[in-house]
């Protein structure tokens, strides 16, 4: 896979799942806040896990999700490094039952039925994908306006005082699978 193909995941997923429009973020706050808070916790502890690495981590997460609901094996290892991998895991901890044991426990009966149901997984991941794409758009905006770490500077100013500790937070879809 070439860099062009790696970065094309954003537009492919937006075309397939849709997007959150600017100004509609409050409707998705239950998932956006854990995603952003987890990423900020990692960035504070590891400053090299910066906005650029977060953009890469979002692509990695999108490939992780795509492989789960499609069954397709996608090799993105050459794009993974310690700085974006930490952020990748932090993002997945916010919603993914295959990464976060607490979510798996909550969804356990439903997930066992849905694990081999690609359509159920597709539907489950729709909201997280839309949220991740919205964060990616925000990263692009803040880096353009405020420099290489503009996104984390914005998040720190916007909600930083409320994000404490290093425990990863998560959100479970009300409808589950």
GUKOLTOR-580499 format. One record per residue: residue in three letters; chain; z negated, x negated, y negated of N, C-alpha, C in turn. Coordinates in nm, 2 decimals. Each point is the difference from the previous one (the first is absolute). Example, Ala and Ser with C-alpha at 12.3 -4.5 7.8 and 13.67 -1.06 7.14 Angstrom:
REM residues 2
SITE  resn  chain     n_w     n_u     n_v    ca_w    ca_u    ca_v     c_w     c_u     c_v
SITE   ALA      A   -0.78   -1.32    0.57    0.00    0.09   -0.12    0.00   -0.09   -0.12
SITE   SER      A    0.07    0.04   -0.11    0.00   -0.09   -0.11   -0.08    0.08   -0.11
This chain:
REM residues 177
SITE  resn  chain     n_w     n_u     n_v    ca_w    ca_u    ca_v     c_w     c_u     c_v
SITE   UNK      A    0.00   -0.08    0.12    0.00    0.08   -0.12    0.00   -0.09   -0.12
SITE   UNK      A    0.08    0.04   -0.10    0.01   -0.08   -0.12   -0.09    0.07   -0.11
SITE   UNK      A   -0.02   -0.07   -0.11   -0.09    0.05   -0.10    0.06    0.14   -0.06
SITE   UNK      A    0.13    0.00   -0.01    0.06    0.13   -0.05   -0.04    0.12    0.09
SITE   UNK      A    0.01   -0.02    0.13   -0.03    0.10    0.10   -0.15    0.04   -0.01
SITE   UNK      A   -0.08   -0.11   -0.01   -0.15    0.02   -0.01   -0.03    0.09   -0.12
SITE   UNK      A    0.06   -0.03   -0.12   -0.03    0.08   -0.12    0.07    0.13   -0.01
SITE   UNK      A    0.10    0.03    0.09    0.07    0.12    0.00   -0.09    0.12    0.06
SITE   UNK      A   -0.11   -0.04    0.06   -0.09    0.10    0.06   -0.05    0.10   -0.10
SITE   UNK      A   -0.02   -0.05   -0.12   -0.05    0.09   -0.10    0.09    0.12   -0.03
SITE   UNK      A    0.13   -0.03   -0.02    0.09    0.11   -0.03    0.03    0.08    0.12
SITE   UNK      A    0.00   -0.06    0.12    0.02    0.07    0.12   -0.11    0.11    0.02
SITE   UNK      A   -0.12   -0.04   -0.02   -0.11    0.09    0.02   -0.01    0.10   -0.11
SITE   UNK      A    0.04   -0.04   -0.12    0.00    0.10   -0.11    0.10    0.11    0.03
SITE   UNK      A    0.12   -0.04    0.05    0.10    0.09    0.03   -0.04    0.10    0.12
SITE   UNK      A   -0.07   -0.06    0.09   -0.04    0.08    0.12   -0.12    0.09   -0.03
SITE   UNK      A   -0.10   -0.05   -0.07   -0.13    0.07   -0.02   -0.02    0.06   -0.14
SITE   UNK      A    0.08   -0.04   -0.10   -0.03    0.05   -0.13   -0.09   -0.09   -0.08
SITE   UNK      A   -0.03    0.04   -0.12   -0.09   -0.08   -0.08   -0.09    0.08   -0.09
SITE   UNK      A   -0.10   -0.06   -0.05   -0.10    0.06   -0.09    0.05   -0.03   -0.14
SITE   UNK      A    0.02    0.10   -0.08    0.05   -0.02   -0.13   -0.11   -0.04   -0.09
SITE   UNK      A    0.04   -0.07   -0.11   -0.09   -0.05   -0.10   -0.07    0.13   -0.06
SITE   UNK      A   -0.13   -0.01   -0.01   -0.08    0.12   -0.05   -0.05    0.09    0.11
SITE   UNK      A    0.04   -0.02    0.12   -0.05    0.09    0.11   -0.10   -0.07    0.09
SITE   UNK      A   -0.04   -0.12   -0.04   -0.09   -0.09    0.08   -0.13    0.07    0.04
SITE   UNK      A   -0.05    0.09   -0.09   -0.13    0.06    0.02    0.00    0.09    0.13
SITE   UNK      A    0.12    0.05    0.03    0.01    0.08    0.12   -0.02   -0.08    0.13
SITE   UNK      A    0.02   -0.13   -0.01   -0.01   -0.09    0.11   -0.12   -0.09    0.00
SITE   UNK      A   -0.09    0.02   -0.09   -0.11   -0.09   -0.03   -0.09   -0.03    0.12
SITE   UNK      A   -0.01    0.10    0.09   -0.09   -0.02    0.12    0.05   -0.12    0.09
SITE   UNK      A    0.13   -0.03   -0.01    0.05   -0.11    0.07    0.03   -0.12   -0.09
SITE   UNK      A    0.05    0.02   -0.12    0.03   -0.11   -0.09   -0.12   -0.08   -0.03
SITE   UNK      A   -0.12    0.07   -0.02   -0.12   -0.08   -0.04   -0.05   -0.09    0.11
SITE   UNK      A    0.00    0.04    0.13   -0.04   -0.10    0.10    0.10   -0.11    0.01
SITE   UNK      A    0.13    0.03   -0.01    0.10   -0.10    0.01   -0.02   -0.11   -0.11
SITE   UNK      A   -0.01    0.05   -0.12   -0.01   -0.09   -0.12   -0.14   -0.07    0.00
SITE   UNK      A   -0.10    0.07    0.04   -0.14   -0.06    0.01    0.00   -0.11    0.10
SITE   UNK      A    0.06    0.02    0.12    0.00   -0.10    0.10    0.07   -0.12   -0.04
SITE   UNK      A    0.12    0.02   -0.06    0.08   -0.11   -0.05   -0.07   -0.08   -0.11
SITE   UNK      A   -0.07    0.07   -0.09   -0.08   -0.07   -0.10   -0.11   -0.08    0.06
SITE   UNK      A   -0.07    0.05    0.10   -0.11   -0.08    0.06    0.06   -0.13    0.06
SITE   UNK      A    0.11    0.01    0.06    0.06   -0.12    0.06    0.04   -0.10   -0.11
SITE   UNK      A    0.06    0.05   -0.10    0.05   -0.09   -0.12   -0.12   -0.07   -0.06
SITE   UNK      A   -0.11    0.07   -0.02   -0.12   -0.06   -0.06   -0.05   -0.11    0.08
SITE   UNK      A    0.00    0.01    0.13   -0.05   -0.10    0.09    0.10   -0.11    0.02
SITE   UNK      A    0.13    0.03    0.00    0.10   -0.10    0.02    0.11    0.02   -0.11
SITE   UNK      A   -0.02   -0.06   -0.11    0.09    0.02   -0.12    0.15   -0.04    0.04
SITE   UNK      A    0.02   -0.08    0.10    0.14   -0.03    0.03    0.07    0.12    0.07
SITE   UNK      A   -0.08    0.10    0.04    0.06    0.13    0.05    0.02    0.08   -0.13
SITE   UNK      A    0.11   -0.03   -0.07    0.02    0.05   -0.13    0.10    0.12    0.01
SITE   UNK      A    0.05    0.04   -0.12    0.09    0.11   -0.01    0.13   -0.02    0.09
SITE   UNK      A    0.06   -0.12   -0.01    0.12   -0.03    0.08   -0.03    0.01    0.15
SITE   UNK      A   -0.12   -0.05    0.04   -0.03    0.01    0.14   -0.03    0.15    0.04
SITE   UNK      A   -0.05    0.08   -0.09   -0.02    0.14    0.02    0.13    0.07    0.03
SITE   UNK      A    0.10   -0.03   -0.08    0.13    0.06    0.01    0.06   -0.04    0.14
SITE   UNK      A   -0.02   -0.12    0.05    0.04   -0.04    0.13   -0.08    0.07    0.11
SITE   UNK      A   -0.13    0.01   -0.03   -0.09    0.07    0.10    0.05    0.15    0.02
SITE   UNK      A    0.04    0.06   -0.11    0.05    0.14    0.01    0.12    0.01    0.09
SITE   UNK      A    0.09   -0.10   -0.02    0.12    0.00    0.09   -0.04   -0.02    0.15
SITE   UNK      A   -0.10   -0.09    0.02   -0.05   -0.03    0.14   -0.06    0.13    0.05
SITE   UNK      A   -0.08    0.07   -0.07   -0.06    0.13    0.04    0.11    0.10    0.03
SITE   UNK      A    0.10    0.01   -0.08    0.11    0.09    0.02    0.07   -0.03    0.13
SITE   UNK      A    0.02   -0.13    0.03    0.06   -0.03    0.13   -0.09    0.03    0.11
SITE   UNK      A   -0.13   -0.03   -0.02   -0.10    0.04    0.11    0.01    0.15    0.03
SITE   UNK      A    0.00    0.08   -0.10    0.01    0.14    0.02    0.13    0.04    0.07
SITE   UNK      A    0.11   -0.05   -0.05    0.13    0.04    0.05    0.00   -0.04    0.15
SITE   UNK      A   -0.05   -0.11    0.04    0.00   -0.03    0.14   -0.09    0.09    0.08
SITE   UNK      A   -0.10    0.05   -0.06   -0.09    0.10    0.08    0.07    0.13    0.02
SITE   UNK      A    0.06    0.06   -0.10    0.06    0.13    0.01    0.14    0.00    0.06
SITE   UNK      A    0.07   -0.12    0.00    0.13   -0.01    0.05    0.00   -0.07    0.14
SITE   UNK      A   -0.10   -0.07    0.03    0.00   -0.08    0.13    0.08   -0.12   -0.01
SITE   UNK      A    0.06   -0.03   -0.11    0.09   -0.11   -0.02   -0.08   -0.13   -0.03
SITE   UNK      A    0.03   -0.10    0.07   -0.07   -0.13   -0.02    0.07   -0.08   -0.12
SITE   UNK      A   -0.08   -0.03   -0.10    0.06   -0.06   -0.12   -0.07   -0.13   -0.03
SITE   UNK      A    0.07   -0.11    0.00   -0.06   -0.13   -0.01   -0.01   -0.04   -0.15
SITE   UNK      A   -0.11    0.00   -0.06   -0.02   -0.04   -0.14   -0.10   -0.12   -0.01
SITE   UNK      A   -0.02   -0.06    0.11   -0.10   -0.11   -0.01    0.03   -0.11   -0.10
SITE   UNK      A    0.13   -0.03   -0.02    0.03   -0.11   -0.09   -0.03    0.04   -0.15
SITE   UNK      A   -0.03    0.12   -0.02   -0.04    0.05   -0.14   -0.15    0.01   -0.02
SITE   UNK      A   -0.07   -0.01    0.11   -0.15    0.01    0.00   -0.06   -0.13   -0.03
SITE   UNK      A   -0.11    0.00   -0.08   -0.08   -0.12   -0.03   -0.14    0.05   -0.02
SITE   UNK      A   -0.09   -0.09   -0.01   -0.15    0.03   -0.01   -0.02    0.09   -0.12
SITE   UNK      A    0.06   -0.02   -0.11   -0.02    0.07   -0.12    0.04    0.15    0.00
SITE   UNK      A    0.12    0.02    0.06    0.05    0.14    0.01   -0.06    0.07    0.12
SITE   UNK      A   -0.03   -0.08    0.11   -0.06    0.06    0.12   -0.13    0.07   -0.03
SITE   UNK      A   -0.09   -0.07   -0.08   -0.13    0.06   -0.04    0.02    0.13   -0.07
SITE   UNK      A    0.10    0.01   -0.09    0.03    0.12   -0.07    0.06    0.11    0.09
SITE   UNK      A    0.09   -0.05    0.09    0.05    0.10    0.10   -0.11    0.07    0.08
SITE   UNK      A   -0.09   -0.08    0.05   -0.11    0.06    0.08   -0.09    0.09   -0.09
SITE   UNK      A   -0.02   -0.04   -0.12   -0.08    0.08   -0.09    0.07    0.14   -0.03
SITE   UNK      A    0.13    0.00   -0.02    0.07    0.12   -0.02    0.00    0.09    0.13
SITE   UNK      A    0.02   -0.06    0.11    0.00    0.07    0.13   -0.14    0.06    0.03
SITE   UNK      A   -0.11   -0.07   -0.04   -0.13    0.05    0.02   -0.03    0.13   -0.07
SITE   UNK      A    0.08    0.03   -0.10   -0.02    0.12   -0.08    0.05    0.13    0.07
SITE   UNK      A    0.09   -0.02    0.10    0.05    0.13    0.06    0.05   -0.01    0.14
SITE   UNK      A    0.01   -0.12    0.06    0.06   -0.02    0.13   -0.10    0.00    0.11
SITE   UNK      A    0.01    0.10    0.09   -0.09    0.01    0.11    0.02   -0.11    0.10
SITE   UNK      A    0.11   -0.07    0.00    0.02   -0.11    0.10   -0.05   -0.13   -0.06
SITE   UNK      A   -0.04    0.00   -0.12   -0.06   -0.12   -0.06   -0.15    0.02   -0.03
SITE   UNK      A   -0.04    0.12   -0.04   -0.14    0.03   -0.03   -0.06    0.09    0.11
SITE   UNK      A   -0.10   -0.06    0.06   -0.07    0.06    0.12   -0.07    0.13   -0.05
SITE   UNK      A   -0.05    0.00   -0.12   -0.07    0.13   -0.05    0.09    0.11   -0.01
SITE   UNK      A    0.12   -0.02   -0.05    0.10    0.10   -0.01    0.04    0.05    0.15
SITE   UNK      A    0.02   -0.10    0.08    0.04    0.03    0.14   -0.11    0.09    0.07
SITE   UNK      A   -0.13   -0.03   -0.03   -0.10    0.08    0.05    0.00    0.14   -0.05
SITE   UNK      A    0.03    0.02   -0.13    0.00    0.13   -0.06    0.12    0.08    0.06
SITE   UNK      A    0.11   -0.07    0.01    0.12    0.07    0.05    0.03   -0.01    0.15
SITE   UNK      A   -0.10   -0.05    0.07    0.02   -0.04    0.14    0.07    0.11    0.09
SITE   UNK      A   -0.05    0.12    0.00    0.07    0.10    0.09    0.15    0.02   -0.05
SITE   UNK      A    0.02    0.01   -0.13    0.13    0.03   -0.05    0.09   -0.12    0.02
SITE   UNK      A   -0.05   -0.12   -0.02    0.08   -0.12    0.01    0.05   -0.02    0.14
SITE   UNK      A   -0.08    0.03    0.10    0.04   -0.02    0.13    0.12    0.08    0.04
SITE   UNK      A    0.00    0.12   -0.05    0.12    0.09    0.02    0.12   -0.05   -0.08
SITE   UNK      A   -0.03   -0.05   -0.12    0.11   -0.03   -0.09    0.06   -0.15    0.02
SITE   UNK      A   -0.08   -0.08    0.07    0.04   -0.14    0.02    0.14   -0.02    0.05
SITE   UNK      A    0.05    0.09    0.08    0.13   -0.01    0.06    0.10    0.10   -0.07
SITE   UNK      A   -0.05    0.07   -0.09    0.08    0.11   -0.07    0.05   -0.06   -0.13
SITE   UNK      A    0.12   -0.06    0.00    0.05   -0.07   -0.12    0.01    0.10   -0.12
SITE   UNK      A    0.03    0.12    0.02    0.01    0.10   -0.11   -0.14    0.02   -0.07
SITE   UNK      A   -0.10    0.01    0.09   -0.14    0.01   -0.06   -0.04   -0.12   -0.08
SITE   UNK      A    0.03   -0.12    0.05   -0.03   -0.12   -0.07    0.08   -0.01   -0.13
SITE   UNK      A    0.13    0.04    0.01    0.08    0.01   -0.12   -0.06    0.08   -0.11
SITE   UNK      A   -0.05    0.12    0.04   -0.06    0.09   -0.10   -0.13   -0.05   -0.05
SITE   UNK      A   -0.08   -0.07    0.09   -0.13   -0.05   -0.04    0.02   -0.11   -0.11
SITE   UNK      A    0.10   -0.08    0.02    0.02   -0.12   -0.09    0.07    0.04   -0.13
SITE   UNK      A    0.05    0.12   -0.02    0.08    0.03   -0.12   -0.09   -0.02   -0.12
SITE   UNK      A   -0.11    0.05   -0.01   -0.09   -0.01   -0.12   -0.03   -0.15   -0.03
SITE   UNK      A   -0.05   -0.08    0.10   -0.02   -0.14   -0.03    0.12   -0.07   -0.05
SITE   UNK      A    0.12    0.03    0.06    0.12   -0.07   -0.05    0.03    0.03   -0.14
SITE   UNK      A   -0.01    0.13   -0.04    0.02    0.04   -0.14   -0.10   -0.07   -0.09
SITE   UNK      A   -0.12   -0.01    0.04   -0.10   -0.07   -0.08    0.03   -0.15   -0.02
SITE   UNK      A    0.03   -0.06    0.11    0.04   -0.14    0.00    0.12   -0.03   -0.09
SITE   UNK      A    0.10    0.09    0.00    0.11   -0.02   -0.08   -0.03    0.02   -0.15
SITE   UNK      A   -0.10    0.09   -0.03   -0.04    0.02   -0.14   -0.08   -0.13   -0.05
SITE   UNK      A   -0.08   -0.06    0.09   -0.07   -0.12   -0.04    0.11   -0.11   -0.02
SITE   UNK      A    0.10   -0.01    0.08    0.10   -0.10   -0.02    0.07    0.02   -0.13
SITE   UNK      A    0.03    0.12   -0.04    0.06    0.03   -0.13   -0.09   -0.05   -0.11
SITE   UNK      A   -0.13    0.03    0.02   -0.10   -0.04   -0.10   -0.01   -0.15   -0.02
SITE   UNK      A    0.01   -0.07    0.12    0.00   -0.15   -0.01    0.12   -0.05   -0.08
SITE   UNK      A    0.11    0.06    0.03    0.13   -0.04   -0.07   -0.02    0.02   -0.15
SITE   UNK      A   -0.05    0.11   -0.04   -0.02    0.03   -0.14   -0.10   -0.09   -0.07
SITE   UNK      A   -0.12   -0.02    0.06   -0.10   -0.09   -0.06    0.04   -0.15    0.00
SITE   UNK      A    0.07   -0.04    0.10    0.04   -0.14    0.00    0.11   -0.02   -0.11
SITE   UNK      A    0.08    0.10   -0.02    0.11   -0.01   -0.11   -0.07    0.00   -0.13
SITE   UNK      A   -0.10    0.08   -0.02   -0.06    0.01   -0.13   -0.12   -0.10   -0.03
SITE   UNK      A   -0.06   -0.05    0.11   -0.12   -0.08   -0.03   -0.01   -0.13    0.08
SITE   UNK      A    0.11   -0.03    0.07    0.00   -0.13    0.07   -0.03    0.01    0.15
SITE   UNK      A    0.00   -0.12    0.06   -0.01   -0.01    0.14   -0.11    0.07    0.07
SITE   UNK      A   -0.11    0.02   -0.07   -0.11    0.07    0.07   -0.04    0.13   -0.08
SITE   UNK      A    0.10    0.05   -0.07   -0.02    0.12   -0.08   -0.06    0.12    0.07
SITE   UNK      A    0.04    0.02    0.13   -0.05    0.12    0.07   -0.15   -0.01    0.02
SITE   UNK      A   -0.05   -0.12    0.05   -0.14   -0.01    0.02   -0.08    0.00   -0.13
SITE   UNK      A    0.06   -0.05   -0.10   -0.07    0.01   -0.13   -0.01    0.14   -0.04
SITE   UNK      A    0.10    0.08    0.01    0.00    0.14   -0.03   -0.11    0.07    0.09
SITE   UNK      A    0.00   -0.02    0.13   -0.09    0.07    0.09   -0.14   -0.04   -0.03
SITE   UNK      A   -0.02   -0.12   -0.03   -0.14   -0.05   -0.04   -0.05    0.07   -0.12
SITE   UNK      A    0.08    0.02   -0.10   -0.04    0.07   -0.12   -0.01    0.15    0.02
SITE   UNK      A    0.08    0.05    0.09    0.01    0.15    0.02   -0.12    0.05    0.08
SITE   UNK      A   -0.03   -0.07    0.11   -0.10    0.04    0.10   -0.09   -0.11    0.05
SITE   UNK      A    0.02   -0.12   -0.05   -0.08   -0.11    0.05   -0.15    0.02    0.01
SITE   UNK      A   -0.06    0.06   -0.10   -0.14    0.01    0.00   -0.05    0.09    0.11
SITE   UNK      A    0.08    0.09    0.05   -0.04    0.09    0.11    0.02   -0.06    0.14
SITE   UNK      A    0.07   -0.11    0.01    0.03   -0.06    0.12   -0.10   -0.12    0.02
SITE   UNK      A   -0.09    0.03    0.09   -0.10   -0.10    0.03   -0.01   -0.04    0.15
SITE   UNK      A   -0.05   -0.12    0.02   -0.01   -0.04    0.14    0.13   -0.04    0.06
SITE   UNK      A    0.00   -0.02    0.14    0.12   -0.04    0.06    0.03    0.09    0.12
SITE   UNK      A   -0.07    0.11    0.01    0.02    0.10    0.11    0.13    0.07   -0.02
SITE   UNK      A    0.09    0.00    0.10    0.13    0.07   -0.02   -0.03    0.15    0.01
SITE   UNK      A    0.06    0.08   -0.09   -0.01    0.14    0.00    0.12    0.06    0.06
SITE   UNK      A   -0.01    0.13    0.04    0.12    0.06    0.06    0.00    0.15   -0.03
SITE   UNK      A    0.12    0.06    0.03    0.02    0.14   -0.02    0.07    0.06    0.12
SITE   UNK      A   -0.04    0.11    0.04    0.06    0.07    0.12    0.07    0.13   -0.05
SITE   UNK      A    0.12    0.02    0.04    0.07    0.12   -0.04   -0.07    0.12    0.05
SITE   UNK      A   -0.02    0.10   -0.08   -0.07    0.12    0.04    0.07    0.06    0.12
SITE   UNK      A    0.13    0.00    0.01    0.07    0.07    0.11    0.01   -0.09    0.12
SITE   UNK      A   -0.03   -0.13   -0.02    0.01   -0.10    0.11    0.14    0.00    0.07
SITE   UNK      A    0.00    0.02    0.13    0.13   -0.01    0.07    0.05    0.14    0.03
